[in-house]
Amino acid sequence: MRIVKKAEERKNEILNAADTLFGQKGFDGTSTNDILEKVGIARGTLYHHFKSKEDIMDALIDRYAVRLLDRAQAVALDKSIPVIERIIRVVMALNISGDGESSKEIMEHIHKPQNALMHQKIHKVIINGVPPILTDIIREGIEQGLFSTPFPYECMEMVVIYANTVFDEDLVTMTDEERGQRILAFVCNVERLLGAESGSLMDVMEMFGGGDESGQA
C-alpha cells in the first residue's frame, strides 16, 4: 500500500536527505538521483516540491537563515541585556557551528570549495538580514547616550559586510597574530563609527573571551 504523506512532511524529508548528502558529497557531487534514492520517492514527487537541485539548496539556505535570524532577533529584543552586551551577543548568535554536530557539518560543507554558491547565499542572507536587527539596538544606544551617529543602519551594514568578509577564512587567510590584530582594529573602528566611548566595546568582548578567538564567520 502506497503511503501518502502531507506536502510539508515530504518536503522536509527531501531537505533532510539533501542536507545529509550535500554534507557527505558536496552540492556538485550530489545528483537528484542520490536524493531520490535516499528518500525513496519517484522523480515526479521530487519535482512536485522542488524545480531543481538548486531550488533544494535555496530552501536549505532559507532554513539556516530562519534559524540564524530568529536567534539573533530574540537576543536583540531582550531588553534585560545592556545595549553593548546585546550587540556582541547578536553577533555571537550568528555562529551556527556551535549548535552541535549537525550544525558543524552544515558549516563544514558550506565552506567546501564545491559549495561556493551555498556559501555565497549564506553571506547574502546575513548581509541583508542582520543590519536591521543591529540597527534597532544601535538606536537604543543613541537614546541612552552610548552612541552618536546619524547613520545607524549604514554603520551596521559596513560592520556586517567587513566581518563576514575579512573574518571568513575562505576569503582571507591570516595567522593567529594577524587575526588578533584585525579584531583589535575592527573593534576600535566600530567604536569610532558609532561615536562610542573608547574601549566600551572591547571591555564587553573580553567578557566573552573575544580578545583571542572572536570573529568566527
C-alpha positions as CSV (number, residue, x, y, z in Angstrom):
1,M,0.0,0.0,0.0
2,R,1.4,3.4,-1.1
3,I,1.9,5.8,1.8
4,V,0.8,9.3,1.0
5,K,2.4,12.0,3.2
6,K,1.5,15.6,3.7
7,A,3.3,18.1,1.4
8,E,5.3,19.8,4.2
9,E,6.4,16.5,5.7
10,R,7.6,15.2,2.3
11,K,9.3,18.5,1.6
12,N,11.2,18.3,4.9
13,E,12.2,14.7,4.2
14,I,13.7,15.8,0.9
15,L,15.5,18.7,2.5
16,N,16.9,16.5,5.3
17,A,18.2,14.0,2.8
18,A,19.7,16.7,0.6
19,D,21.3,18.3,3.7
20,T,23.0,14.9,4.6
21,L,24.1,14.2,1.0
22,F,25.5,17.7,0.5
23,G,27.5,17.3,3.7
24,Q,28.9,13.9,2.5
25,K,29.4,14.6,-1.2
26,G,29.2,18.3,-1.7
27,F,26.5,20.1,-3.7
28,D,28.1,19.4,-7.1
29,G,28.8,15.8,-6.1
30,T,25.2,15.1,-5.2
31,S,22.8,14.2,-8.0
32,T,19.0,14.3,-7.9
33,N,19.1,10.5,-8.3
34,D,21.1,10.4,-5.0
35,I,18.3,12.3,-3.3
36,L,15.6,10.2,-4.9
37,E,17.2,7.0,-3.7
38,K,17.8,8.3,-0.2
39,V,14.2,9.5,0.3
40,G,12.7,6.6,-1.7
41,I,10.5,8.6,-3.9
42,A,9.8,9.0,-7.7
43,R,11.3,11.8,-9.7
44,G,7.8,13.3,-10.2
45,T,7.4,13.6,-6.5
46,L,10.7,15.5,-6.1
47,Y,9.8,17.9,-8.9
48,H,6.4,18.5,-7.4
49,H,8.1,20.1,-4.4
50,F,11.3,21.5,-6.0
51,K,12.1,22.6,-9.5
52,S,15.7,21.6,-9.4
53,K,18.7,20.8,-7.1
54,E,19.4,24.5,-6.9
55,D,15.9,25.0,-5.7
56,I,16.5,22.5,-2.9
57,M,19.7,24.3,-1.9
58,D,17.8,27.6,-1.8
59,A,15.3,26.0,0.6
60,L,18.1,24.8,2.8
61,I,19.6,28.2,2.9
62,D,16.2,29.6,3.9
63,R,16.1,27.0,6.7
64,Y,19.5,28.1,8.0
65,A,18.6,31.8,7.6
66,V,15.4,31.4,9.7
67,R,17.5,29.7,12.5
68,L,20.2,32.4,12.4
69,L,18.0,35.4,12.2
70,D,15.3,34.2,14.7
71,R,18.0,33.6,17.3
72,A,19.7,37.0,16.7
73,Q,16.3,38.7,16.8
74,A,15.4,37.0,20.1
75,V,18.7,38.3,21.6
76,A,18.1,41.8,20.2
77,L,14.7,42.1,21.8
78,D,15.9,41.1,25.3
79,K,15.9,44.5,27.0
80,S,17.2,42.9,30.2
81,I,20.6,42.7,28.5
82,P,22.6,46.0,28.3
83,V,22.9,47.5,24.8
84,I,26.6,47.0,24.2
85,E,26.5,43.4,25.5
86,R,23.5,42.7,23.4
87,I,25.3,43.7,20.2
88,I,28.1,41.2,21.0
89,R,25.5,38.5,21.8
90,V,23.7,39.1,18.5
91,V,27.0,38.7,16.6
92,M,27.8,35.5,18.5
93,A,24.3,34.1,17.8
94,L,25.2,34.1,14.1
95,N,27.7,31.4,14.6
96,I,25.6,28.3,13.9
97,S,28.6,26.0,14.2
98,G,28.2,26.0,17.9
99,D,24.8,24.2,17.7
100,G,26.1,20.7,17.8
101,E,27.3,18.1,15.3
102,S,24.7,18.7,12.6
103,S,25.4,22.4,12.5
104,K,29.1,21.8,12.4
105,E,28.6,19.6,9.4
106,I,26.5,22.3,7.8
107,M,29.2,24.9,8.2
108,E,31.9,22.4,7.1
109,H,30.1,21.7,3.8
110,I,29.1,25.3,3.2
111,H,32.8,26.2,3.4
112,K,33.9,23.5,0.9
113,P,35.0,24.9,-2.5
114,Q,32.4,22.8,-4.3
115,N,29.7,24.5,-2.2
116,A,30.8,28.1,-3.0
117,L,27.3,29.0,-4.2
118,M,25.8,27.9,-0.9
119,H,28.4,29.9,0.9
120,Q,27.6,33.0,-1.1
121,K,23.9,32.7,-0.4
122,I,24.5,32.4,3.3
123,H,26.5,35.6,3.1
124,K,23.7,37.3,1.2
125,V,21.2,36.3,4.0
126,I,23.5,37.7,6.7
127,I,24.3,40.9,4.9
128,N,20.6,41.6,4.2
129,G,19.1,40.3,7.4
130,V,21.5,41.2,10.2
131,P,22.0,45.0,9.8
132,P,18.3,45.8,10.5
133,I,18.4,43.7,13.7
134,L,21.6,45.5,14.9
135,T,20.3,48.9,13.9
136,D,17.4,48.7,16.4
137,I,19.9,48.1,19.2
138,I,22.1,51.0,18.0
139,R,19.1,53.3,18.1
140,E,18.5,52.3,21.7
141,G,22.2,53.1,22.4
142,I,21.8,56.5,20.8
143,E,18.8,57.2,23.0
144,Q,20.8,56.2,26.1
145,G,23.7,58.4,25.1
146,L,26.1,55.5,24.4
147,F,26.4,56.1,20.7
148,S,26.3,59.2,18.4
149,T,25.8,58.6,14.7
150,P,23.3,59.9,12.1
151,F,23.8,56.6,10.2
152,P,22.9,53.6,12.4
153,Y,21.9,51.3,9.6
154,E,24.8,52.2,7.3
155,C,27.2,51.7,10.2
156,M,25.9,48.2,10.9
157,E,25.9,47.4,7.2
158,M,29.6,48.2,6.9
159,V,30.3,46.3,10.1
160,V,28.5,43.1,8.9
161,I,30.0,43.2,5.5
162,Y,33.5,43.7,6.8
163,A,33.1,41.0,9.5
164,N,31.7,38.4,7.0
165,T,34.5,39.1,4.5
166,V,37.7,39.6,6.4
167,F,36.9,37.1,9.1
168,D,35.9,34.4,6.6
169,E,38.8,32.0,6.3
170,D,37.8,31.0,2.8
171,L,38.4,34.6,1.6
172,V,41.2,35.9,3.8
173,T,44.0,33.8,5.1
174,M,45.6,35.0,8.4
175,T,47.9,33.9,11.1
176,D,46.5,33.9,14.7
177,E,48.6,37.1,15.3
178,E,47.2,38.8,12.2
179,R,43.7,37.8,13.2
180,G,44.1,39.2,16.7
181,Q,45.3,42.5,15.2
182,R,42.4,42.6,12.8
183,I,39.9,42.1,15.6
184,L,41.5,44.8,17.7
185,A,41.4,47.2,14.7
186,F,37.9,46.2,13.9
187,V,36.5,46.9,17.4
188,C,38.4,50.2,17.6
189,N,36.9,51.3,14.3
190,V,33.4,50.2,15.2
191,E,33.6,52.4,18.3
192,R,34.6,55.3,16.1
193,L,31.8,54.6,13.6
194,L,29.3,54.6,16.4
195,G,30.8,57.5,18.3
196,A,31.1,55.2,21.3
197,E,33.4,55.7,24.3
198,S,36.9,54.3,23.6
199,G,37.2,50.7,25.0
200,S,33.5,50.3,25.6
201,L,33.1,47.5,23.0
202,M,36.5,46.0,23.9
203,D,35.5,45.6,27.5
204,V,32.4,43.6,26.6
205,M,34.3,41.4,24.1
206,E,36.8,40.4,26.8
207,M,33.8,39.2,28.9
208,F,33.1,36.7,26.2
209,G,36.7,35.8,25.6
210,G,36.7,37.6,22.3
211,G,40.1,39.1,22.7
212,D,41.8,36.0,21.2
213,E,39.2,33.9,19.3
214,S,36.3,36.0,18.1
215,G,35.1,36.6,14.6
216,Q,34.0,33.1,13.6
217,A,32.0,33.6,10.4
